[in-house]
Amino acid sequence: MVSDPEELAHWFPSPEITIDLAVGGAITFSGDPNMPDATSTGRVIDLAPPRRLAFTWGGDELHFDLEPLAGGRTRFVLTNVLEARNAAARNAAGWDLCLSALDALAEDRAAEPGEWKPRYDEYVAAGLPSGAEIPGQA
């Protein structure tokens, strides 16, 4: 679910993803409904399928790690190394939605729609740095 583009498309913010699965390989993101004309690229910086994928996205680094647990369970660790401090609340709210969709995928159930803005407001109220540009908003 973390190193296969077809699986990532079910929960990642950009549903159209291509990956050259090699360290240094290109990764391309498009299809984000909040950025309909935007395509962005990054580079794979670490890889150990199916358990680890790390790459650049914009100025950020994303690290996805899976760890097997007892009882057939799996721990997923997402590390988002931010380029800009003021992106913390924006990204946290977005990852809440994405990780909810990943949970649904892992449990073989339909994802429930969620709203980004209330989650963002909660993170801002909790003191996370904010003020970064929000895609899809002028």
C-alpha positions in Angstrom: 0.0 0.0 0.0 3.0 2.3 0.2 5.2 1.5 -2.7 2.8 0.5 -5.4 1.4 3.5 -7.3 -2.0 1.7 -7.9 -2.4 1.2 -4.2 -1.1 4.8 -3.3 -3.8 6.2 -5.6 -6.5 5.0 -3.2 -5.3 7.2 -0.3 -2.6 9.6 -1.4 -3.5 13.3 -2.2 -2.6 12.9 -5.8 -4.4 9.9 -7.3 -2.3 9.7 -10.4 1.2 8.5 -9.5 4.1 7.1 -11.4 7.2 5.9 -9.7 10.5 4.7 -11.0 11.1 2.3 -8.1 14.8 2.9 -7.7 16.7 5.2 -5.4 17.0 8.4 -7.4 14.1 7.4 -9.6 11.5 9.9 -10.6 8.0 10.1 -9.0 5.2 12.1 -10.6 2.0 13.2 -9.0 -1.1 14.6 -10.7 -4.9 14.4 -10.6 -5.3 16.3 -7.3 -8.8 17.8 -7.5 -7.5 20.9 -5.5 -4.8 21.5 -8.1 -6.4 20.3 -11.4 -3.8 21.7 -13.7 -0.8 20.8 -11.6 1.7 18.0 -11.9 4.6 17.8 -9.5 7.6 15.6 -9.5 10.0 14.3 -6.9 12.8 11.7 -6.4 12.8 8.4 -4.6 15.4 8.8 -1.7 15.0 5.4 0.0 13.2 2.3 -1.0 12.6 -1.2 0.4 9.4 -2.5 -1.1 6.9 -3.3 0.2 7.8 -1.9 3.6 9.5 1.4 2.9 9.2 4.3 0.4 10.8 7.7 1.0 10.7 10.5 -1.6 10.8 14.3 -2.1 7.5 16.1 -2.9 7.9 19.8 -3.5 10.4 20.9 -0.9 9.2 18.2 1.6 10.4 14.7 2.3 7.9 12.0 2.9 8.8 8.7 4.5 6.4 5.8 4.6 7.4 2.8 6.8 5.4 -0.4 7.5 6.3 -2.6 10.4 4.7 -6.0 11.0 3.1 -6.5 14.4 1.6 -9.5 16.2 -1.7 -10.8 15.1 -1.3 -9.9 11.4 -1.4 -6.2 12.2 0.9 -3.6 10.7 2.2 -0.3 12.1 2.4 2.5 9.5 4.7 5.4 10.3 4.4 8.6 8.2 7.2 11.1 8.6 6.7 14.4 6.7 9.9 16.5 6.9 8.6 20.0 6.1 10.4 22.5 3.9 8.5 25.3 5.6 7.4 25.4 9.3 4.1 27.2 8.4 2.9 24.1 6.5 2.5 22.0 9.7 -1.3 22.6 10.2 -2.1 22.4 6.5 -0.2 19.1 6.0 -1.5 17.6 9.3 -5.1 18.2 8.3 -4.5 16.7 4.8 -2.7 13.6 6.3 -5.7 13.1 8.6 -7.9 12.6 5.6 -5.4 10.5 3.7 -4.7 8.2 6.6 -8.4 7.7 7.2 -8.6 6.6 3.5 -5.6 4.3 4.1 -7.3 2.7 7.2 -10.4 2.1 5.1 -8.3 0.5 2.3 -6.5 -1.7 4.8 -9.8 -2.8 6.4 -11.4 -3.4 2.9 -14.2 -0.9 3.5 -15.3 2.2 1.8 -13.6 5.4 2.9 -15.9 7.9 4.6 -15.7 11.4 3.1 -14.0 14.0 5.4 -13.6 17.7 5.4 -10.2 19.3 5.5 -11.1 22.7 6.8 -12.5 21.8 10.2 -9.4 19.6 10.8 -7.1 22.4 9.7 -8.9 24.8 12.1 -8.4 22.4 15.0 -4.7 22.1 14.3 -4.4 25.9 14.1 -6.3 26.3 17.4 -4.0 23.7 18.9 -1.0 25.9 18.0 0.5 24.1 15.0 2.3 26.6 12.7 0.1 27.8 9.9 -0.1 30.3 7.1 1.2 28.2 4.2 -0.6 28.5 0.8 -3.6 26.2 0.6 -3.9 24.5 -2.8 -7.1 25.3 -4.6 -7.7 28.5 -2.7 -6.7 32.0 -3.9 
